[in-house]
């Protein structure tokens, strides 16, 4: 559940900021495949990554764990 919220909200906030996975990865100092893995719930993240991505996206950490619309999943958001 928490991992799904993180995946959904990371992708949503990234898209809202107009960033690609590659650009977000560069700004956070991680690989684009790492961002893809987070958005597909294929890996766990550190608190350090959460702090970095929140700084880049200019959001509070709670924004990555906010409730999503019922029934929506990260994969339901458009690609890229």
PyMOL Python script that loads the backbone (N, CA, C, O; Angstrom):
from pymol import cmd

cmd.read_pdbstr("""\
ATOM      1  N   UNK A   1       0.820  -1.200   0.000  1.00  0.00           N
ATOM      2  CA  UNK A   1       0.000   0.000   0.000  1.00  0.00           C
ATOM      3  C   UNK A   1       0.862   1.262   0.000  1.00  0.00           C
ATOM      4  O   UNK A   1       0.649   2.146  -0.830  1.00  0.00           O
ATOM      5  N   UNK A   2       1.825   1.364   0.909  1.00  0.00           N
ATOM      6  CA  UNK A   2       2.683   2.548   0.979  1.00  0.00           C
ATOM      7  C   UNK A   2       3.531   2.650  -0.286  1.00  0.00           C
ATOM      8  O   UNK A   2       3.710   3.735  -0.838  1.00  0.00           O
ATOM      9  N   UNK A   3       4.049   1.511  -0.739  1.00  0.00           N
ATOM     10  CA  UNK A   3       4.867   1.512  -1.949  1.00  0.00           C
ATOM     11  C   UNK A   3       4.040   1.938  -3.166  1.00  0.00           C
ATOM     12  O   UNK A   3       4.539   2.640  -4.046  1.00  0.00           O
ATOM     13  N   UNK A   4       2.787   1.515  -3.210  1.00  0.00           N
ATOM     14  CA  UNK A   4       1.907   1.908  -4.310  1.00  0.00           C
ATOM     15  C   UNK A   4       1.622   3.415  -4.272  1.00  0.00           C
ATOM     16  O   UNK A   4       1.592   4.071  -5.313  1.00  0.00           O
ATOM     17  N   UNK A   5       1.414   3.954  -3.075  1.00  0.00           N
ATOM     18  CA  UNK A   5       1.206   5.404  -2.943  1.00  0.00           C
ATOM     19  C   UNK A   5       2.438   6.170  -3.417  1.00  0.00           C
ATOM     20  O   UNK A   5       2.323   7.161  -4.138  1.00  0.00           O
ATOM     21  N   UNK A   6       3.609   5.707  -3.009  1.00  0.00           N
ATOM     22  CA  UNK A   6       4.852   6.360  -3.419  1.00  0.00           C
ATOM     23  C   UNK A   6       5.004   6.318  -4.937  1.00  0.00           C
ATOM     24  O   UNK A   6       5.321   7.333  -5.557  1.00  0.00           O
ATOM     25  N   UNK A   7       4.780   5.154  -5.534  1.00  0.00           N
ATOM     26  CA  UNK A   7       4.914   5.010  -6.991  1.00  0.00           C
ATOM     27  C   UNK A   7       3.953   5.947  -7.716  1.00  0.00           C
ATOM     28  O   UNK A   7       4.347   6.661  -8.638  1.00  0.00           O
ATOM     29  N   UNK A   8       2.703   5.938  -7.296  1.00  0.00           N
ATOM     30  CA  UNK A   8       1.684   6.770  -7.941  1.00  0.00           C
ATOM     31  C   UNK A   8       2.025   8.257  -7.806  1.00  0.00           C
ATOM     32  O   UNK A   8       2.019   8.996  -8.790  1.00  0.00           O
ATOM     33  N   UNK A   9       2.319   8.678  -6.587  1.00  0.00           N
ATOM     34  CA  UNK A   9       2.550  10.106  -6.337  1.00  0.00           C
ATOM     35  C   UNK A   9       3.858  10.610  -6.934  1.00  0.00           C
ATOM     36  O   UNK A   9       3.926  11.755  -7.381  1.00  0.00           O
ATOM     37  N   UNK A  10       4.896   9.779  -6.949  1.00  0.00           N
ATOM     38  CA  UNK A  10       6.140  10.200  -7.587  1.00  0.00           C
ATOM     39  C   UNK A  10       5.884  10.463  -9.069  1.00  0.00           C
ATOM     40  O   UNK A  10       6.280  11.501  -9.599  1.00  0.00           O
ATOM     41  N   UNK A  11       5.229   9.528  -9.725  1.00  0.00           N
ATOM     42  CA  UNK A  11       4.949   9.696 -11.152  1.00  0.00           C
ATOM     43  C   UNK A  11       4.055  10.914 -11.397  1.00  0.00           C
ATOM     44  O   UNK A  11       4.288  11.681 -12.331  1.00  0.00           O
ATOM     45  N   UNK A  12       3.038  11.086 -10.558  1.00  0.00           N
ATOM     46  CA  UNK A  12       2.119  12.219 -10.715  1.00  0.00           C
ATOM     47  C   UNK A  12       2.855  13.549 -10.552  1.00  0.00           C
ATOM     48  O   UNK A  12       2.712  14.444 -11.386  1.00  0.00           O
ATOM     49  N   UNK A  13       3.638  13.680  -9.485  1.00  0.00           N
ATOM     50  CA  UNK A  13       4.359  14.936  -9.235  1.00  0.00           C
ATOM     51  C   UNK A  13       5.431  15.181 -10.295  1.00  0.00           C
ATOM     52  O   UNK A  13       5.665  16.324 -10.687  1.00  0.00           O
ATOM     53  N   UNK A  14       6.078  14.120 -10.756  1.00  0.00           N
ATOM     54  CA  UNK A  14       7.076  14.269 -11.817  1.00  0.00           C
ATOM     55  C   UNK A  14       6.414  14.808 -13.083  1.00  0.00           C
ATOM     56  O   UNK A  14       6.921  15.741 -13.705  1.00  0.00           O
ATOM     57  N   UNK A  15       5.284  14.216 -13.459  1.00  0.00           N
ATOM     58  CA  UNK A  15       4.564  14.658 -14.659  1.00  0.00           C
ATOM     59  C   UNK A  15       4.025  16.081 -14.482  1.00  0.00           C
ATOM     60  O   UNK A  15       4.091  16.892 -15.405  1.00  0.00           O
ATOM     61  N   UNK A  16       3.497  16.377 -13.299  1.00  0.00           N
ATOM     62  CA  UNK A  16       2.997  17.732 -13.025  1.00  0.00           C
ATOM     63  C   UNK A  16       4.111  18.775 -13.176  1.00  0.00           C
ATOM     64  O   UNK A  16       3.858  19.910 -13.578  1.00  0.00           O
ATOM     65  N   UNK A  17       5.344  18.375 -12.851  1.00  0.00           N
ATOM     66  CA  UNK A  17       6.489  19.277 -12.970  1.00  0.00           C
ATOM     67  C   UNK A  17       7.031  19.320 -14.399  1.00  0.00           C
ATOM     68  O   UNK A  17       7.942  20.091 -14.700  1.00  0.00           O
ATOM     69  N   UNK A  18       6.472  18.494 -15.269  1.00  0.00           N
ATOM     70  CA  UNK A  18       6.912  18.472 -16.664  1.00  0.00           C
ATOM     71  C   UNK A  18       8.259  17.801 -16.867  1.00  0.00           C
ATOM     72  O   UNK A  18       8.978  18.120 -17.814  1.00  0.00           O
ATOM     73  N   UNK A  19       8.606  16.868 -15.978  1.00  0.00           N
ATOM     74  CA  UNK A  19       9.903  16.202 -16.050  1.00  0.00           C
ATOM     75  C   UNK A  19       9.777  14.784 -16.590  1.00  0.00           C
ATOM     76  O   UNK A  19       8.803  14.086 -16.310  1.00  0.00           O
ATOM     77  N   UNK A  20      10.765  14.371 -17.362  1.00  0.00           N
ATOM     78  CA  UNK A  20      10.853  12.975 -17.782  1.00  0.00           C
ATOM     79  C   UNK A  20      11.560  12.193 -16.681  1.00  0.00           C
ATOM     80  O   UNK A  20      12.128  12.780 -15.760  1.00  0.00           O
ATOM     81  N   UNK A  21      11.524  10.876 -16.780  1.00  0.00           N
ATOM     82  CA  UNK A  21      12.263  10.057 -15.827  1.00  0.00           C
ATOM     83  C   UNK A  21      13.751  10.386 -15.907  1.00  0.00           C
ATOM     84  O   UNK A  21      14.429  10.457 -14.882  1.00  0.00           O
ATOM     85  N   UNK A  22      14.258  10.588 -17.126  1.00  0.00           N
ATOM     86  CA  UNK A  22      15.683  10.907 -17.302  1.00  0.00           C
ATOM     87  C   UNK A  22      16.057  12.214 -16.620  1.00  0.00           C
ATOM     88  O   UNK A  22      17.074  12.290 -15.930  1.00  0.00           O
ATOM     89  N   UNK A  23      15.245  13.235 -16.809  1.00  0.00           N
ATOM     90  CA  UNK A  23      15.548  14.538 -16.212  1.00  0.00           C
ATOM     91  C   UNK A  23      15.478  14.478 -14.693  1.00  0.00           C
ATOM     92  O   UNK A  23      16.358  15.000 -14.009  1.00  0.00           O
ATOM     93  N   UNK A  24      14.430  13.839 -14.157  1.00  0.00           N
ATOM     94  CA  UNK A  24      14.319  13.711 -12.703  1.00  0.00           C
ATOM     95  C   UNK A  24      15.512  12.943 -12.153  1.00  0.00           C
ATOM     96  O   UNK A  24      16.070  13.309 -11.119  1.00  0.00           O
ATOM     97  N   UNK A  25      15.899  11.885 -12.840  1.00  0.00           N
ATOM     98  CA  UNK A  25      17.046  11.091 -12.399  1.00  0.00           C
ATOM     99  C   UNK A  25      18.310  11.942 -12.338  1.00  0.00           C
ATOM    100  O   UNK A  25      19.043  11.895 -11.351  1.00  0.00           O
ATOM    101  N   UNK A  26      18.566  12.716 -13.387  1.00  0.00           N
ATOM    102  CA  UNK A  26      19.743  13.595 -13.402  1.00  0.00           C
ATOM    103  C   UNK A  26      19.720  14.570 -12.232  1.00  0.00           C
ATOM    104  O   UNK A  26      20.728  14.755 -11.550  1.00  0.00           O
ATOM    105  N   UNK A  27      18.573  15.190 -12.004  1.00  0.00           N
ATOM    106  CA  UNK A  27      18.458  16.180 -10.933  1.00  0.00           C
ATOM    107  C   UNK A  27      18.613  15.565  -9.545  1.00  0.00           C
ATOM    108  O   UNK A  27      19.042  16.235  -8.606  1.00  0.00           O
ATOM    109  N   UNK A  28      18.261  14.278  -9.420  1.00  0.00           N
ATOM    110  CA  UNK A  28      18.356  13.587  -8.125  1.00  0.00           C
ATOM    111  C   UNK A  28      19.666  12.826  -7.956  1.00  0.00           C
ATOM    112  O   UNK A  28      19.968  12.335  -6.868  1.00  0.00           O
ATOM    113  N   UNK A  29      20.448  12.727  -9.037  1.00  0.00           N
ATOM    114  CA  UNK A  29      21.713  12.004  -8.948  1.00  0.00           C
ATOM    115  C   UNK A  29      21.551  10.498  -8.917  1.00  0.00           C
ATOM    116  O   UNK A  29      22.351   9.796  -8.299  1.00  0.00           O
ATOM    117  N   UNK A  30      20.517   9.996  -9.583  1.00  0.00           N
ATOM    118  CA  UNK A  30      20.291   8.551  -9.681  1.00  0.00           C
ATOM    119  C   UNK A  30      20.106   8.197 -11.157  1.00  0.00           C
ATOM    120  O   UNK A  30      20.052   9.084 -12.009  1.00  0.00           O
ATOM    121  N   UNK A  31      20.011   6.913 -11.453  1.00  0.00           N
ATOM    122  CA  UNK A  31      19.803   6.494 -12.840  1.00  0.00           C
ATOM    123  C   UNK A  31      18.324   6.577 -13.208  1.00  0.00           C
ATOM    124  O   UNK A  31      17.447   6.520 -12.346  1.00  0.00           O
ATOM    125  N   UNK A  32      18.073   6.711 -14.493  1.00  0.00           N
ATOM    126  CA  UNK A  32      16.677   6.742 -14.944  1.00  0.00           C
ATOM    127  C   UNK A  32      16.009   5.399 -14.690  1.00  0.00           C
ATOM    128  O   UNK A  32      14.800   5.342 -14.465  1.00  0.00           O
ATOM    129  N   UNK A  33      16.787   4.313 -14.724  1.00  0.00           N
ATOM    130  CA  UNK A  33      16.190   3.004 -14.435  1.00  0.00           C
ATOM    131  C   UNK A  33      15.750   2.920 -12.972  1.00  0.00           C
ATOM    132  O   UNK A  33      14.777   2.234 -12.659  1.00  0.00           O
ATOM    133  N   UNK A  34      16.462   3.615 -12.070  1.00  0.00           N
ATOM    134  CA  UNK A  34      16.043   3.630 -10.670  1.00  0.00           C
ATOM    135  C   UNK A  34      14.682   4.315 -10.537  1.00  0.00           C
ATOM    136  O   UNK A  34      13.802   3.818  -9.833  1.00  0.00           O
ATOM    137  N   UNK A  35      14.508   5.454 -11.212  1.00  0.00           N
ATOM    138  CA  UNK A  35      13.217   6.153 -11.174  1.00  0.00           C
ATOM    139  C   UNK A  35      12.131   5.233 -11.722  1.00  0.00           C
ATOM    140  O   UNK A  35      11.044   5.148 -11.151  1.00  0.00           O
ATOM    141  N   UNK A  36      12.417   4.548 -12.820  1.00  0.00           N
ATOM    142  CA  UNK A  36      11.442   3.620 -13.408  1.00  0.00           C
ATOM    143  C   UNK A  36      11.092   2.511 -12.424  1.00  0.00           C
ATOM    144  O   UNK A  36       9.928   2.131 -12.302  1.00  0.00           O
ATOM    145  N   UNK A  37      12.091   1.994 -11.724  1.00  0.00           N
ATOM    146  CA  UNK A  37      11.838   0.932 -10.739  1.00  0.00           C
ATOM    147  C   UNK A  37      10.975   1.434  -9.584  1.00  0.00           C
ATOM    148  O   UNK A  37      10.100   0.712  -9.107  1.00  0.00           O
ATOM    149  N   UNK A  38      11.210   2.653  -9.137  1.00  0.00           N
ATOM    150  CA  UNK A  38      10.391   3.212  -8.055  1.00  0.00           C
ATOM    151  C   UNK A  38       8.951   3.364  -8.536  1.00  0.00           C
ATOM    152  O   UNK A  38       8.012   3.024  -7.815  1.00  0.00           O
ATOM    153  N   UNK A  39       8.778   3.874  -9.748  1.00  0.00           N
ATOM    154  CA  UNK A  39       7.431   4.111 -10.277  1.00  0.00           C
ATOM    155  C   UNK A  39       6.676   2.824 -10.597  1.00  0.00           C
ATOM    156  O   UNK A  39       5.454   2.842 -10.740  1.00  0.00           O
ATOM    157  N   UNK A  40       7.394   1.711 -10.711  1.00  0.00           N
ATOM    158  CA  UNK A  40       6.729   0.426 -10.968  1.00  0.00           C
ATOM    159  C   UNK A  40       6.775  -0.483  -9.740  1.00  0.00           C
ATOM    160  O   UNK A  40       6.481  -1.676  -9.825  1.00  0.00           O
ATOM    161  N   UNK A  41       7.142   0.089  -8.614  1.00  0.00           N
ATOM    162  CA  UNK A  41       7.176  -0.630  -7.335  1.00  0.00           C
ATOM    163  C   UNK A  41       8.121  -1.828  -7.367  1.00  0.00           C
ATOM    164  O   UNK A  41       7.858  -2.849  -6.732  1.00  0.00           O
ATOM    165  N   UNK A  42       9.230  -1.700  -8.113  1.00  0.00           N
ATOM    166  CA  UNK A  42      10.187  -2.794  -8.235  1.00  0.00           C
ATOM    167  C   UNK A  42      11.366  -2.673  -7.276  1.00  0.00           C
ATOM    168  O   UNK A  42      12.260  -3.519  -7.283  1.00  0.00           O
ATOM    169  N   UNK A  43      11.374  -1.629  -6.453  1.00  0.00           N
ATOM    170  CA  UNK A  43      12.469  -1.464  -5.498  1.00  0.00           C
ATOM    171  C   UNK A  43      12.007  -0.621  -4.313  1.00  0.00           C
ATOM    172  O   UNK A  43      10.955   0.017  -4.341  1.00  0.00           O
ATOM    173  N   UNK A  44      12.815  -0.643  -3.299  1.00  0.00           N
ATOM    174  CA  UNK A  44      12.570   0.194  -2.124  1.00  0.00           C
ATOM    175  C   UNK A  44      13.460   1.424  -2.205  1.00  0.00           C
ATOM    176  O   UNK A  44      14.474   1.416  -2.904  1.00  0.00           O
ATOM    177  N   UNK A  45      13.091   2.471  -1.500  1.00  0.00           N
ATOM    178  CA  UNK A  45      13.872   3.707  -1.535  1.00  0.00           C
ATOM    179  C   UNK A  45      14.327   4.091  -0.133  1.00  0.00           C
ATOM    180  O   UNK A  45      13.755   3.663   0.869  1.00  0.00           O
ATOM    181  N   UNK A  46      15.365   4.905  -0.093  1.00  0.00           N
ATOM    182  CA  UNK A  46      15.874   5.395   1.188  1.00  0.00           C
ATOM    183  C   UNK A  46      15.225   6.730   1.537  1.00  0.00           C
ATOM    184  O   UNK A  46      14.638   7.400   0.687  1.00  0.00           O
ATOM    185  N   UNK A  47      15.345   7.091   2.787  1.00  0.00           N
ATOM    186  CA  UNK A  47      14.877   8.404   3.231  1.00  0.00           C
ATOM    187  C   UNK A  47      15.647   9.493   2.485  1.00  0.00           C
ATOM    188  O   UNK A  47      15.086  10.532   2.141  1.00  0.00           O
ATOM    189  N   UNK A  48      16.925   9.251   2.241  1.00  0.00           N
ATOM    190  CA  UNK A  48      17.740  10.214   1.504  1.00  0.00           C
ATOM    191  C   UNK A  48      17.190  10.486   0.110  1.00  0.00           C
ATOM    192  O   UNK A  48      17.168  11.631  -0.342  1.00  0.00           O
ATOM    193  N   UNK A  49      16.748   9.436  -0.570  1.00  0.00           N
ATOM    194  CA  UNK A  49      16.158   9.622  -1.902  1.00  0.00           C
ATOM    195  C   UNK A  49      14.867  10.425  -1.793  1.00  0.00           C
ATOM    196  O   UNK A  49      14.623  11.324  -2.597  1.00  0.00           O
ATOM    197  N   UNK A  50      14.048  10.106  -0.808  1.00  0.00           N
ATOM    198  CA  UNK A  50      12.785  10.837  -0.629  1.00  0.00           C
ATOM    199  C   UNK A  50      13.071  12.323  -0.408  1.00  0.00           C
ATOM    200  O   UNK A  50      12.402  13.177  -0.991  1.00  0.00           O
ATOM    201  N   UNK A  51      14.059  12.634   0.429  1.00  0.00           N
ATOM    202  CA  UNK A  51      14.419  14.036   0.661  1.00  0.00           C
ATOM    203  C   UNK A  51      14.881  14.710  -0.624  1.00  0.00           C
ATOM    204  O   UNK A  51      14.485  15.840  -0.911  1.00  0.00           O
ATOM    205  N   UNK A  52      15.729  14.013  -1.407  1.00  0.00           N
ATOM    206  CA  UNK A  52      16.236  14.579  -2.663  1.00  0.00           C
ATOM    207  C   UNK A  52      15.119  14.847  -3.650  1.00  0.00           C
ATOM    208  O   UNK A  52      15.030  15.938  -4.213  1.00  0.00           O
ATOM    209  N   UNK A  53      14.274  13.865  -3.860  1.00  0.00           N
ATOM    210  CA  UNK A  53      13.220  14.003  -4.867  1.00  0.00           C
ATOM    211  C   UNK A  53      12.218  15.077  -4.445  1.00  0.00           C
ATOM    212  O   UNK A  53      11.678  15.786  -5.294  1.00  0.00           O
ATOM    213  N   UNK A  54      11.970  15.202  -3.164  1.00  0.00           N
ATOM    214  CA  UNK A  54      11.058  16.251  -2.685  1.00  0.00           C
ATOM    215  C   UNK A  54      11.649  17.636  -2.918  1.00  0.00           C
ATOM    216  O   UNK A  54      10.927  18.566  -3.279  1.00  0.00           O
ATOM    217  N   UNK A  55      12.957  17.780  -2.714  1.00  0.00           N
ATOM    218  CA  UNK A  55      13.615  19.061  -2.996  1.00  0.00           C
ATOM    219  C   UNK A  55      13.499  19.405  -4.477  1.00  0.00           C
ATOM    220  O   UNK A  55      13.164  20.533  -4.838  1.00  0.00           O
ATOM    221  N   UNK A  56      13.777  18.426  -5.323  1.00  0.00           N
ATOM    222  CA  UNK A  56      13.731  18.647  -6.773  1.00  0.00           C
ATOM    223  C   UNK A  56      12.315  18.993  -7.227  1.00  0.00           C
ATOM    224  O   UNK A  56      12.124  19.897  -8.041  1.00  0.00           O
ATOM    225  N   UNK A  57      11.325  18.274  -6.701  1.00  0.00           N
ATOM    226  CA  UNK A  57       9.934  18.490  -7.111  1.00  0.00           C
ATOM    227  C   UNK A  57       9.258  19.618  -6.330  1.00  0.00           C
ATOM    228  O   UNK A  57       8.119  19.986  -6.615  1.00  0.00           O
ATOM    229  N   UNK A  58       9.975  20.163  -5.343  1.00  0.00           N
ATOM    230  CA  UNK A  58       9.448  21.253  -4.518  1.00  0.00           C
ATOM    231  C   UNK A  58       8.133  20.865  -3.830  1.00  0.00           C
ATOM    232  O   UNK A  58       7.148  21.603  -3.865  1.00  0.00           O
ATOM    233  N   UNK A  59       8.154  19.684  -3.206  1.00  0.00           N
ATOM    234  CA  UNK A  59       6.989  19.200  -2.461  1.00  0.00           C
ATOM    235  C   UNK A  59       7.437  18.736  -1.081  1.00  0.00           C
ATOM    236  O   UNK A  59       8.621  18.495  -0.849  1.00  0.00           O
ATOM    237  N   UNK A  60       6.489  18.616  -0.182  1.00  0.00           N
ATOM    238  CA  UNK A  60       6.751  18.055   1.142  1.00  0.00           C
ATOM    239  C   UNK A  60       6.756  16.530   1.023  1.00  0.00           C
ATOM    240  O   UNK A  60       6.054  15.986   0.170  1.00  0.00           O
ATOM    241  N   UNK A  61       7.528  15.827   1.854  1.00  0.00           N
ATOM    242  CA  UNK A  61       7.529  14.369   1.801  1.00  0.00           C
ATOM    243  C   UNK A  61       6.132  13.755   1.903  1.00  0.00           C
ATOM    244  O   UNK A  61       5.860  12.725   1.285  1.00  0.00           O
ATOM    245  N   UNK A  62       5.258  14.374   2.671  1.00  0.00           N
ATOM    246  CA  UNK A  62       3.887  13.844   2.795  1.00  0.00           C
ATOM    247  C   UNK A  62       3.191  13.772   1.438  1.00  0.00           C
ATOM    248  O   UNK A  62       2.301  12.947   1.235  1.00  0.00           O
ATOM    249  N   UNK A  63       3.602  14.641   0.509  1.00  0.00           N
ATOM    250  CA  UNK A  63       3.007  14.631  -0.823  1.00  0.00           C
ATOM    251  C   UNK A  63       3.262  13.347  -1.588  1.00  0.00           C
ATOM    252  O   UNK A  63       2.516  13.012  -2.508  1.00  0.00           O
ATOM    253  N   UNK A  64       4.316  12.622  -1.213  1.00  0.00           N
ATOM    254  CA  UNK A  64       4.603  11.347  -1.873  1.00  0.00           C
ATOM    255  C   UNK A  64       3.769  10.204  -1.307  1.00  0.00           C
ATOM    256  O   UNK A  64       3.743   9.110  -1.869  1.00  0.00           O
ATOM    257  N   UNK A  65       3.094  10.460  -0.200  1.00  0.00           N
ATOM    258  CA  UNK A  65       2.324   9.398   0.440  1.00  0.00           C
ATOM    259  C   UNK A  65       0.851   9.752   0.578  1.00  0.00           C
ATOM    260  O   UNK A  65       0.113   9.096   1.313  1.00  0.00           O
ATOM    261  N   UNK A  66       0.427  10.792  -0.132  1.00  0.00           N
ATOM    262  CA  UNK A  66      -0.978  11.223  -0.079  1.00  0.00           C
ATOM    263  C   UNK A  66      -1.866  10.185  -0.754  1.00  0.00           C
ATOM    264  O   UNK A  66      -1.427   9.455  -1.642  1.00  0.00           O
ATOM    265  N   UNK A  67      -3.113  10.133  -0.319  1.00  0.00           N
ATOM    266  CA  UNK A  67      -4.055   9.197  -0.929  1.00  0.00           C
ATOM    267  C   UNK A  67      -4.247   9.530  -2.395  1.00  0.00           C
ATOM    268  O   UNK A  67      -4.265  10.696  -2.789  1.00  0.00           O
ATOM    269  N   UNK A  68      -4.390   8.498  -3.185  1.00  0.00           N
ATOM    270  CA  UNK A  68      -4.645   8.666  -4.612  1.00  0.00           C
ATOM    271  C   UNK A  68      -6.113   8.391  -4.882  1.00  0.00           C
ATOM    272  O   UNK A  68      -6.797   7.811  -4.039  1.00  0.00           O
ATOM    273  N   UNK A  69      -6.606   8.798  -6.042  1.00  0.00           N
ATOM    274  CA  UNK A  69      -8.006   8.499  -6.358  1.00  0.00           C
ATOM    275  C   UNK A  69      -8.261   6.994  -6.290  1.00  0.00           C
ATOM    276  O   UNK A  69      -7.422   6.201  -6.719  1.00  0.00           O
ATOM    277  N   UNK A  70      -9.394   6.609  -5.764  1.00  0.00           N
ATOM    278  CA  UNK A  70      -9.737   5.193  -5.600  1.00  0.00           C
ATOM    279  C   UNK A  70      -9.600   4.448  -6.921  1.00  0.00           C
ATOM    280  O   UNK A  70     -10.083   4.897  -7.960  1.00  0.00           O
ATOM    281  N   UNK A  71      -8.943   3.322  -6.859  1.00  0.00           N
ATOM    282  CA  UNK A  71      -8.812   2.462  -8.024  1.00  0.00           C
ATOM    283  C   UNK A  71      -7.698   2.830  -8.985  1.00  0.00           C
ATOM    284  O   UNK A  71      -7.400   2.051  -9.889  1.00  0.00           O
ATOM    285  N   UNK A  72      -7.068   3.995  -8.823  1.00  0.00           N
ATOM    286  CA  UNK A  72      -5.995   4.389  -9.741  1.00  0.00           C
ATOM    287  C   UNK A  72      -4.678   3.787  -9.306  1.00  0.00           C
ATOM    288  O   UNK A  72      -4.414   3.623  -8.115  1.00  0.00           O
ATOM    289  N   UNK A  73      -3.848   3.457 -10.297  1.00  0.00           N
ATOM    290  CA  UNK A  73      -2.519   2.919 -10.053  1.00  0.00           C
ATOM    291  C   UNK A  73      -1.525   3.723 -10.866  1.00  0.00           C
ATOM    292  O   UNK A  73      -1.903   4.403 -11.820  1.00  0.00           O
ATOM    293  N   UNK A  74      -0.253   3.651 -10.495  1.00  0.00           N
ATOM    294  CA  UNK A  74       0.778   4.397 -11.219  1.00  0.00           C
ATOM    295  C   UNK A  74       0.764   4.038 -12.695  1.00  0.00           C
ATOM    296  O   UNK A  74       0.975   4.899 -13.550  1.00  0.00           O
ATOM    297  N   UNK A  75       0.515   2.767 -12.998  1.00  0.00           N
ATOM    298  CA  UNK A  75       0.521   2.352 -14.405  1.00  0.00           C
ATOM    299  C   UNK A  75      -0.629   2.986 -15.190  1.00  0.00           C
ATOM    300  O   UNK A  75      -0.596   3.001 -16.420  1.00  0.00           O
ATOM    301  N   UNK A  76      -1.644   3.508 -14.497  1.00  0.00           N
ATOM    302  CA  UNK A  76      -2.772   4.163 -15.173  1.00  0.00           C
ATOM    303  C   UNK A  76      -2.416   5.559 -15.675  1.00  0.00           C
ATOM    304  O   UNK A  76      -3.097   6.098 -16.547  1.00  0.00           O
ATOM    305  N   UNK A  77      -1.346   6.148 -15.126  1.00  0.00           N
ATOM    306  CA  UNK A  77      -0.915   7.466 -15.586  1.00  0.00           C
ATOM    307  C   UNK A  77      -0.209   7.300 -16.927  1.00  0.00           C
ATOM    308  O   UNK A  77       0.409   6.262 -17.160  1.00  0.00           O
ATOM    309  N   UNK A  78      -0.280   8.285 -17.808  1.00  0.00           N
ATOM    310  CA  UNK A  78       0.387   8.185 -19.111  1.00  0.00           C
ATOM    311  C   UNK A  78       1.886   7.956 -18.958  1.00  0.00           C
ATOM    312  O   UNK A  78       2.484   8.387 -17.972  1.00  0.00           O
ATOM    313  N   UNK A  79       2.489   7.283 -19.925  1.00  0.00           N
ATOM    314  CA  UNK A  79       3.919   7.009 -19.901  1.00  0.00           C
ATOM    315  C   UNK A  79       4.733   8.278 -20.062  1.00  0.00           C
ATOM    316  O   UNK A  79       4.246   9.309 -20.526  1.00  0.00           O
ATOM    317  N   UNK A  80       6.018   8.163 -19.652  1.00  0.00           N
ATOM    318  CA  UNK A  80       7.006   9.234 -19.789  1.00  0.00           C
ATOM    319  C   UNK A  80       6.694  10.352 -18.895  1.00  0.00           C
ATOM    320  O   UNK A  80       7.420  11.347 -18.874  1.00  0.00           O
TER     321      UNK A  80
END
""", "prot")
cmd.dss("prot")
cmd.show_as("cartoon", "prot")
cmd.util.cbc("prot")
cmd.orient("prot")
